[in-house]
Amino acid sequence: MTPAARLSAAIEILADIETRRRPAADALKDWGLSHRFAGSGDRAALAGLVYDMLRRRASARWLMEAETPRATLLGMLALQRGETPESLAGLFNSERFAPEPLTTHEQAALATRRLADAPPDVQADVPHWLWTSFEAAFGAGAVLEGQALAERAPVDLRVNTLKASREKLLAELEPLHAAVTPLSAWGLRVPLGPDGRSPAVQAEESFQKGWFEIQDEGSQLAGIIAAAKPGEQVLDLCAGGGGKTLEFAAAMENKGQIFATDSDKRRLAPIHERLSRAGARNVQVRTPRGALAIEDLDGHMDMVLVDAPCSGSGTWRRNPDAKWRLRPSSLADRQKDQAAVLKAGAKAVKPGGRLVFVTCSVLPEENDASVQAFLADHGDFKPAPLQALAKAADFPGFARFASSQGFGLQLSPNRSGTDGFFVSVLHRA
């Protein structure tokens, strides 16, 4: 495919996403199946175009003064990829498979409009209805946070210390230009390729040997703050594919017991293969049969992790289409889900134990507000002081990431260089 033909295809795919309100990954897959002439390089380039259009949808459309997929592509190419009116005119030329030429209005918009004149939510590429919440989370830094969430994310890896050291893995991945992560003592960061594509780290022999897992540094830090210790009894209540279960198994040196479960057994399915590859032997997976099978654990756990359902707003760098599909009703539903799973997790915490609440969200309604509501109904739980939490995790400066209401730590791309994660540790008397 020519570069201009890829642009036409990107416009077509975004139109499909918006018309049918479907995930970008599904639309890209269907387009590839119906256009089998497109090679892997074409499909990768199209994915990059479509995801970048979604990252910059609000700002691109404001720039072009139009609410169309074509305007989104034009604005993104100018804002994200530095294209000029002249270079865009060379691509939008109506030649075979190319988009129609630029209109007079499009040329004027590209030449005269500046993003600095746009409203703050547009500059930040945050849905307008969420802007008040976003500002409550980040204050004067809200625009910078939104812009950081509109960038592409790097590839972060967590070394599996059951099988390798970070130094050993760093040497193994030297051809990929891996470097240590700034905050996590278990992390490596692999830069994106010149074309913006993620390297195929899962094809590496060291991955097949179980030396590492793909895990954002923010997620790693949430696990570090939870501080699972050798010999403890731990419940991972919303384990999903098992990322933090694996992190805990390594931190616990395969000593003690981890119970991993999830309300959706389909999400739990990949955990078995991952545990085997990682050499994690202290994990008992409890696949639900209608209801969570954890009643026998009530009052016995040193630590319960609630990696709670949420909007996923902290992962917009990786899932930019999710921000535009989010609706107020779905946000309210997630808050109800959080209340239910926190209540279930609290029952399993023994006196003197801790309940660790984690979300991949940056919205206060899903973070501080959920913790505050839980504490109002559970007087035997108290939030850990942030300074003590930071010291226990061996991060003396970590308290600078305090959330807006102080019930936990809020990580984010602009603050910490990670995906957006909220972590609160609640101790039971």
FENMOQUI-V131176 format. One line per field, one symbol per residue. ss: DSSP state (A for helix, B for strand, O for the rest). phi: phi as a letter, one per 20 degrees, with the letter a starting at -180 (. if undefined). psi: psi as a letter, one per 20 degrees, with the letter a starting at -180 (. if undefined). A space follows every 50 residues. Layout:
# FENMOQUI-V131176
ss=???
phi=???
psi=???
This chain:
# FENMOQUI-V131176
ss=OOAAAAAAAAAAAAAAAAAAOOOAAAAAAAAAAAOOOOOAAAAAAAAAAA AAAAAOAAAAAAAAOOOOAAAAAAAAAAAOOOOOAAAAAAAOOOOOOOOO OOOAAAAAAAAAOOAAAOOAAAAAOOOAAAAAAAAAAAAAAAAAAAAAAO OOOOBBBBBOOOOOOAAAAAAAOAAAOOBBOOOOOOBBBBOOOOOOOOOO AAAOAAAAOOOBBBOOAAAAAAAAAAOOOOOOBBBBOOOOOOAAAAAAAA AOOOOOBBBBBBOOAAAAOOAAAAAAAAOOOOBBBBBOOOOOOOAAAOOO BBBBBBBOOOOOAAAOOOOAAAAAAOOAAAAAAAAAAAAAAAAAAAAABB BBBBBBBBBOOOOAAAOAAAAAAAAAAOOOBBBOOAAAAAAAOOOOOAAA ABOOOOOOBBBOAAAAOOOOBBBBBBBBO
phi=.fgfffffffffffffgffelcfffffffffffecfffffffffffgfff fffffdgfffffgelbdcgffffgffffeedmfdgfffffeecmfgmeff gfefffffffedecffeegfffgeldggfefgfffffclfeffffffffe efefddcdfeffcbeffffgffdgfemfcfffdefddccdfffgeneffe ffeffffffnfbcfbggffffgfffflfdgnfdcddfcflfngfgfffgf felmdnbdddbbfdffffgfffffffffmeddddedffdncfecgfegmd efbcedeffbfmffdffecffffeefcgfffffffffffffffffffefe gnecdddccdcdegfedgffffffffdcfedcffgfffffffemcgefff egffdneaddeagffcmcfecdccddeef
psi=qqhhhhgghhggghhgghgjlqqhhgggghghhimihprhhghghggggg hhghhkgghghggilqlqhghggggghghhjkqrhghhhhhmjjrpjqrq qprgggggghhhqphiiqqhhghilppgiihggghhhicijgghgghhii rqqroqqppoiihrrhgghghhjhhjkqqqqhgpijqqppqqrhjjqpqm hiiqhhghikhrqopqhghghghghhlpqpiroppohmhcijghghgggg hikkqapppprqhohhhigihghhgghikoikpopnpqmgqpmjhiipji phpppnnqqahjhikhhhmhhhhiipqhhhghghhggggghggghhhipr piaqpoppqlqjphhieghggghghhinijqpqpphghggghjknhjhii kprhjjiapoqrghgikrroqppppopp.
